[in-house]
Amino acid sequence: MHPMEMLVMAARRQRTPSPVEGALVRLLALVAKGVQPNRMAREVDAIVAEWRGNAEADPLEIRERIDALREQVAAGVEDAAEQVSDADQSEPAAVKQAGLTLAALVATRDAAARALATP
């Protein structure tokens, strides 16, 4: 199973998705479309800005959301890296797609880590 599919399935398990699950679904839909890594980073920034912009939001809860998002995406990065290494080198399109997915997930993880480091 593709790492994105596993993350989407995990995000859909609950009936009322948490903000983190909603963010994962949103981000993974972009990954599936082949969005460039810099666009993925901007999307993380937008999600975090939405969370922080909520006047009723508890800053500790927001940090926990960001950390949970980063952890989930980091797991996806590990899976995607494994798929890149396992990709059949005789199929350039598959290798390229796996690499693009990995790059998008790395940018997403890194953006979440930067947001976590920003108060």
C-alpha positions as CSV (number, residue, x, y, z in Angstrom):
1,M,0.0,0.0,0.0
2,H,1.3,3.5,-0.9
3,P,2.3,5.6,2.1
4,M,-0.2,8.3,1.1
5,E,-3.0,5.8,1.1
6,M,-2.1,4.6,4.5
7,L,-2.1,8.1,5.9
8,V,-5.4,8.9,4.3
9,M,-6.9,5.7,5.6
10,A,-5.7,6.5,9.1
11,A,-7.1,10.0,8.8
12,R,-10.5,8.7,7.8
13,R,-10.9,6.1,10.6
14,Q,-12.6,8.4,13.0
15,R,-16.1,9.8,12.2
16,T,-15.2,13.3,13.2
17,P,-11.7,14.1,12.0
18,S,-9.4,15.9,14.2
19,P,-7.7,19.1,12.9
20,V,-4.6,17.1,12.3
21,E,-6.4,14.4,10.4
22,G,-8.1,17.1,8.3
23,A,-4.8,18.7,7.6
24,L,-3.3,15.3,6.6
25,V,-6.1,14.6,4.2
26,R,-5.7,18.1,2.7
27,L,-1.9,17.8,2.4
28,L,-2.0,14.3,0.9
29,A,-4.6,15.3,-1.7
30,L,-2.0,17.8,-2.9
31,V,0.8,15.2,-2.8
32,A,-1.4,12.9,-4.9
33,K,-1.8,15.7,-7.5
34,G,2.0,16.0,-7.8
35,V,2.2,19.5,-6.2
36,Q,5.8,20.9,-6.0
37,P,7.6,20.8,-2.6
38,N,7.6,24.5,-2.2
39,R,3.8,24.5,-2.6
40,M,3.5,21.8,0.1
41,A,5.5,24.0,2.5
42,R,3.2,26.9,1.8
43,E,0.2,24.8,2.5
44,V,1.6,23.7,5.9
45,D,2.2,27.4,6.6
46,A,-1.4,28.1,5.7
47,I,-2.7,25.3,7.9
48,V,-0.7,26.4,10.9
49,A,-1.7,30.0,10.4
50,E,-5.4,28.9,10.4
51,W,-4.8,27.0,13.6
52,R,-3.0,29.9,15.3
53,G,-5.5,32.4,14.0
54,N,-8.3,30.9,16.0
55,A,-8.8,33.3,18.9
56,E,-10.0,30.5,21.1
57,A,-7.1,28.3,20.3
58,D,-4.9,27.1,23.2
59,P,-1.2,27.7,22.2
60,L,-0.2,24.4,23.8
61,E,-2.9,22.5,21.8
62,I,-1.7,24.2,18.6
63,R,1.9,23.1,19.3
64,E,0.6,19.5,19.9
65,R,-1.3,19.6,16.6
66,I,1.8,20.8,14.7
67,D,4.0,18.1,16.4
68,A,1.4,15.4,15.6
69,L,1.3,16.6,12.0
70,R,5.1,16.5,11.8
71,E,5.2,13.0,13.3
72,Q,2.6,11.6,10.9
73,V,4.3,13.1,7.9
74,A,7.7,11.9,9.1
75,A,6.4,8.4,9.1
76,G,5.2,9.0,5.5
77,V,8.7,10.2,4.6
78,E,10.2,7.0,5.9
79,D,7.7,4.9,3.8
80,A,8.2,7.0,0.7
81,A,12.0,6.8,1.1
82,E,11.7,3.0,1.2
83,Q,9.6,3.0,-1.9
84,V,12.2,5.1,-3.7
85,S,14.9,2.7,-2.8
86,D,12.6,-0.3,-3.9
87,A,11.5,1.3,-7.1
88,D,12.3,-0.7,-10.3
89,Q,15.1,1.4,-11.9
90,S,14.0,0.0,-15.3
91,E,10.8,2.1,-15.0
92,P,11.8,5.7,-15.0
93,A,8.3,7.0,-14.6
94,A,7.8,5.1,-11.4
95,V,11.2,6.2,-10.1
96,K,10.4,9.8,-10.9
97,Q,7.0,9.6,-9.3
98,A,8.4,8.0,-6.1
99,G,11.0,10.8,-5.9
100,L,8.5,13.5,-6.4
101,T,6.3,12.1,-3.7
102,L,9.3,11.8,-1.3
103,A,10.4,15.4,-2.1
104,A,6.8,16.7,-1.4
105,L,6.6,14.8,1.9
106,V,10.1,16.0,3.0
107,A,9.1,19.6,2.3
108,T,5.9,19.1,4.3
109,R,7.7,17.5,7.2
110,D,10.3,20.3,7.2
111,A,7.7,23.0,7.1
112,A,5.9,21.4,10.1
113,A,9.2,21.3,12.0
114,R,9.9,25.0,11.2
115,A,6.4,25.8,12.4
116,L,6.9,23.9,15.6
117,A,10.1,25.8,16.2
118,T,8.3,29.1,15.7
119,P,6.4,30.3,18.8
